[in-house]
Amino acid sequence: MFLDLLTFPISGPLGGIIWIGEQLLERANAELDDAQNLQKQLLTLQLAFDIGEISEEDFEIQEEELLLKIQALEEAAEESE
């Protein structure tokens, strides 16, 4: 415990920096996962349309929604840089 008190001026800020780095990494991974999931959903939608499971009208509506979500993620990523 005494050693912790003596090293706190160094270990305290260092621990904070490590925590911030971990939070940034988690956030980046979450955003990447979101983008990849949206791309997979878009591909699945395209395949469903190609084999005739959904109509062209439904495809266009769902495609537009997914593309808007992807665009919003990309814009948010650009703003955070």
C-alpha positions as CSV (number, residue, x, y, z in Angstrom):
1,M,0.0,0.0,0.0
2,F,2.8,2.4,0.8
3,L,4.5,1.6,-2.5
4,D,1.2,2.4,-4.3
5,L,1.1,5.8,-2.6
6,L,4.7,6.5,-3.7
7,T,4.2,5.5,-7.3
8,F,0.7,7.1,-7.7
9,P,2.0,10.3,-9.3
10,I,3.4,8.1,-12.2
11,S,1.0,5.2,-12.2
12,G,-2.2,7.3,-11.8
13,P,-1.9,9.3,-15.1
14,L,-0.5,6.3,-16.9
15,G,-3.5,4.2,-15.9
16,G,-5.8,7.0,-17.2
17,I,-4.0,7.0,-20.5
18,I,-4.3,3.3,-20.8
19,W,-8.0,3.4,-20.0
20,I,-8.6,6.1,-22.6
21,G,-6.7,4.0,-25.2
22,E,-8.8,1.0,-24.4
23,Q,-12.1,3.0,-24.7
24,L,-11.0,4.3,-28.1
25,L,-10.1,0.8,-29.3
26,E,-13.5,-0.5,-28.1
27,R,-15.3,2.3,-29.9
28,A,-13.4,1.8,-33.2
29,N,-14.1,-1.9,-33.1
30,A,-17.8,-1.3,-32.4
31,E,-18.0,1.1,-35.4
32,L,-16.2,-1.4,-37.6
33,D,-18.5,-4.2,-36.6
34,D,-21.6,-2.0,-37.3
35,A,-20.3,-1.1,-40.8
36,Q,-19.5,-4.8,-41.5
37,N,-22.9,-5.9,-40.3
38,L,-24.6,-3.3,-42.5
39,Q,-22.6,-4.4,-45.5
40,K,-23.6,-8.1,-44.8
41,Q,-27.2,-7.0,-44.5
42,L,-26.9,-5.2,-47.9
43,L,-25.4,-8.3,-49.5
44,T,-28.1,-10.5,-48.0
45,L,-30.8,-8.2,-49.3
46,Q,-29.3,-8.2,-52.8
47,L,-29.2,-12.0,-52.8
48,A,-32.8,-12.2,-51.6
49,F,-33.8,-9.9,-54.5
50,D,-31.8,-11.9,-57.0
51,I,-33.5,-15.2,-56.1
52,G,-36.9,-13.6,-56.0
53,E,-37.7,-13.7,-52.3
54,I,-38.5,-10.0,-52.2
55,S,-40.0,-7.6,-54.7
56,E,-38.1,-4.8,-56.4
57,E,-40.1,-2.2,-54.4
58,D,-39.2,-3.8,-51.1
59,F,-35.6,-4.2,-52.2
60,E,-35.3,-0.5,-53.1
61,I,-36.8,0.7,-49.8
62,Q,-34.6,-1.6,-47.7
63,E,-31.5,-0.8,-49.8
64,E,-32.0,2.9,-49.3
65,E,-32.4,2.5,-45.5
66,L,-29.2,0.4,-45.3
67,L,-27.2,2.8,-47.5
68,L,-28.3,5.8,-45.4
69,K,-27.2,4.0,-42.3
70,I,-23.8,3.2,-43.9
71,Q,-23.5,6.8,-45.0
72,A,-24.3,8.1,-41.5
73,L,-21.6,5.8,-40.0
74,E,-19.0,7.0,-42.5
75,E,-19.9,10.7,-41.8
76,A,-19.7,10.1,-38.0
77,A,-16.3,8.4,-38.5
78,E,-15.0,11.4,-40.6
79,E,-16.3,13.9,-37.9
80,S,-14.5,12.0,-35.1
81,E,-11.2,12.1,-36.9
